[in-house]
Amino acid sequence: MAARILAQVLVMGSGMLVRAVAQAYRQAIVNASKTGTAQEAMQNTVRKASRALTEQEARQILGVPENAAWEEIVKKYDVLFERNAKQGSFYLQSKVHRAKEQLESVYQNKGQGYSC
């Protein structure tokens, strides 16, 4: 008999807890909408996305001039990428990779001797 009462109390308690959590979550969403937190998070995401490398920055990172052939860019990329892989600078390695991606898109759009 006591086990049955205890089981009923546990079931009722867990049901109340689930409803309370759901209600708190809904209220948090409403509050975030009112205070602009959701919009701020979206704006931060847009700002981060717009902070992509420019062509000039990519060329500076890889150390290639504007008239560099694609093969020269790939050679520079390989050297810098491997050097940073061996010495353990993941940040610089990722910068080198992003620079190559940026120049890759530029060369694809221009159609200048680009071949992977």
WOJOGI-V341399 format. One line per field, one symbol per residue. psi: psi as a letter, one per 20 degrees, with the letter a starting at -180 (. if undefined). A space follows every 10 residues. Layout:
BEGIN
psi: ???
END
This chain:
BEGIN
psi: ghhggggggg ggghghgghg ggghgghhgg hhhhijgghg gghhgggghi kqqrhggghg gilqrhjqqh hggggggggh ggghhhiknh ghghggghgg gghghghghh knkpp.
END
